[in-house]
Amino acid sequence: MKPKPLTTQLLQGPTTEYVVGERLGQTEVFSLYACTLPDGGPGILKIARQKANNGTLDREAFILQTLLHGVNTIDPENNFQYLCSFPVLHENFISEEQDGRRVLILDFSKMCEQLSELTPLGHLLSREHIRVDPKTSVWILGKQLKLLTLTHMLGVTCNLTPDNVLIHRDRHYVSVFDWSSSQITTNVVDEERAQLEIKTAAQLTIAALGGDSKTGIIPADDQYLGSETYQATLQTMVSGKTPNAMTAHEQFYAMVHKLWPSKFHPFAAYAVK
């Protein structure tokens, strides 16, 4: 049966009525709509395209709850460092008015004031035709590694793709949007999977630099001394031999702090001809 589109501008949830905006996209499993949270903040309504997909969204809801609980348990005083890295689950329910399909209301207010402030990492090169400079790439990779230290500790895999990693240029936030394909175990993520995700994070960053994600070679940049050392570190991660995300994060920043002063660097990029 062909799924019905969300045609209503209001959708009743268990506790509140949501204002539904434009459709943002869809996959074979779910459709996405902009929505307004009760406090006026930015949100996304994710609805299963068929009832058969309800389980996938329910698992995603559980994973998001696991991440939030993990953040508040592991590092409650500094949880803001993580809360901009994944959407907060606001509500999870079955909508009878939408043929019994599952709906997730996702809170993006920790990431942005408006959804338009977030850009998929891959769009920088593919749509805007720009490549970031090395110092901009530092926080893009560093915050991916920071997130992986959390997810791997909690036994959650992370789907890092050019469209699924979002950046906020002004606030220097890096967020993973969709967790529907993630898996969760009762133990930490195994070493092989952890190494693969560290490798993928490095490859996405190298691509954003305008480099070759397979070899780890990045464009030469005369503005930054030590770019060869930086490239070598990225190539080590691409080799898939970095033991875990925590070690990768610590070694990465130790190297960066030796190369460049530790201070805020505004988002910077070069046009790609």
N, C-alpha and C positions, 0 to 999 in steps of 0.2 A: 504494500500500500504506500502510495506517495505521501511523504510527510507534509503536513499543513504548515504554511509559513505563519509566523507570529504577526497577525494583522492588527492586533489590538495595541493601543498606545498605553494601556494600563494592564498590569497583570497582578492578580491578587496572590500574595504569598501567605504563609501561616500567621505572620505577625504584622505585615504591612502591605500596602499596594505600591507597586513599582511603576514608575514612568519609563516606558520603553521608547528608545530612540531608533536611529537608523541601524540597518543590518550591516555588520562590519565584515562578515565573511562566513564561510562554512567549510566543513570537511564532510567526509562520508558519515561521520559519527555525530557531529553536533553543528548547530548554528550559533552565531554570536551576534549580540545586539548591544549597542550602547544603552546604559540605563542610569538613572539617577537614584542614589541611595537616599534613605530617609533624611539624613542630615544635609543633603544637597551635594554630597561628594560624588566623584566619578566612579562608575561601576560598569561591569560588563555582565550581561545576562547570557549564560550558556545553556542551551536547551538541546536535549537529545533529539536527533532527527527521527528516530523510531523508538518505540518502547523497548525494543531489543537492545538498544544502546544505553539503557538506564544504568546498568551495572557498571559500565565504564566510567560514567560520570560520578557514580557513587564511590567508586574506588579513588577517583581523583579528589573528591571531597575528603575522604579519609586521609589521603596523603597530605593535603593542605593542612588539615587539623593536626596531623603528626608533626609537620614542620613547625607550626606555630607553637605547639606544646613543647617541642624540642628547644626552640629559641628561648622561650620563657623559663625553661628549666635549666638549660646549660649556661646561659649568660643573660639573666633577667635585667641587669643594670645597663647592658649595652645592646639590648635587643633591636634597637633602631638600626643597627648595622645590617641586620638580616631582613627586617620587615619590608624593606624596599626591594627585596630580591625575589619575592614571589607574591602573588595576590593573596589577600586574606579572605577566607571563606566567610561571607556574611550570612548566607542562608542556603539550605539544601532541601528541596522538597519535590514532591510529585504534584504536578498541576493537572487536576481533573479537567479544567476548562481547555487544556491543551492535550486532550486525548491520553491522559495518564503518563505524559512524558516527564522525565526528571529535569529539574531546573536548578542550576547553581547561580547564585548571585555573588559575584566576585568584587571585592573592595580594592580599588586601586589608589585610594587616597593617600597611602603612605608613599606611593611612587610619584604622584603627579597631582596637579590641580585640574588638568584637562588631559584626556587621553591623547590628544594630538601632540602633546609634549614628548611622547614616547616614540622611538624610531626602531624598527627592526634592524639589527646590526648589518645584515646583508644588503639592506636598501641603500646604505651609504655608497657602495660601489655600483650596484646594479641600477639604481634609479637616480641617485644624485650625482653619480660619477665623481665622487671624491674619495680620497684615501686619508686616513688619519695620520698625524705625526707620531713619532715614537713616544713622547710623553703622554699623549692622549691614550695611546694603546696600553700604557701602564695600568691605569685604573680600569680599563675595559677587561684586561686579563686578570688583574689582581682581584677584582670583585667576583669574577667567575670562580676563581680558585677558592676564595673565601666562602662562597656558597657551597662549593663541593665539599669543603671540610665539614660543613654541617650535614649535608644530605648523606654523605658516605657514612658518617658516624651514626646516623639514624636508620641506615639500611635502605635509603631511597635512591633509585637511579634518576638521572637527570637528562632530559632530552635537549641537548644543545645543538641547535641548528641555526642557520642564518636568519630564518624568519621567527624563531622562537625566543631568541635572546634580544631583549629590548634595552635601549640605552636612553637615559635622560641627559642631554648634553650639558645643561647648566648645573644640575645637581650632582652629576657624575654617578648616577645610579645605574646599575646593571640588573635587569630582572629577567627571570624565565617565566614566560607567560602561560604556556599550556603544560599541564602535568598529567594529562589523560593517558599518555602512553608510558608513564613511569611505573616502575615496579617497586614493591616494598618487601623486605624480608625481616626476620626477627633478629638478624645479626648485622654487623657492618657490611657495607658493600665489598664484595671480594676484590682482591688486588687486580686481577685482570680487567674487570669492568672499571675500576677506579683509574687505572692507567689509561684506558681507552678514553674516558671522559676528560682527563687532564690533557691528553693529546688533542682531543676535539676542541677544547677551549683555546689551546695554543693555535690550532689551525684557523679557527674563526678570527682570532686576533691578527694573525699573519695576513689573512685575506683582507681584513680591514685596513692593514698597513699597505695594501697593494702588492703584497709579496706572493710567493709560491707556497701554498699550504702543504704541499707534499715534501718539498726540500727544506722549507723553513727559511729560505733566502728572502730578505726584505730589501726594498729599494735603499740605496745609499742616501744618507742625509747629512750634509756638511754642517748643519746647524747644531748637531749633537755629537760631541766627542764620546767615544765608547760604543758607538752603534754596532761595531763588530762583536763586542762582548755581549750586547743585548741580543743580537741575532743568534749567537752561539747558545745562549740560555733557552731561547725559543726552540732551537733545533733539538736540544736535549729533551724537551717536553714532547716534541713531535716524534721522537724516537720511540715513545711509549714505554720508557724505562724508569720514569719518575715513580718512586714507590707508593706515595700517597699524596692526597691533596694538601694536607697540613704541611708536609715537608716541602712540597712544591711552592706553596704560598710563602713560607718563611724564607726559602732560598731565593725566590724571585725578588722579594723586597730587599733582602740583604744585598743582592747584586745591584738593584736599582739605586739604593741609597748610597752606594759607593760611586756610582756613575754621575748622578744628578742630585742637586739640592732638593731637600724634601719641602716643597711648598706647592700651593695650589697653582695648577696650570690650566687655563681655560681651554675648552675644546678647540682644537685646531686641526685643519685638514688642508690638503692640496687638491687642486683640480686634476682629474685624470683625463688626459687627451685621447 
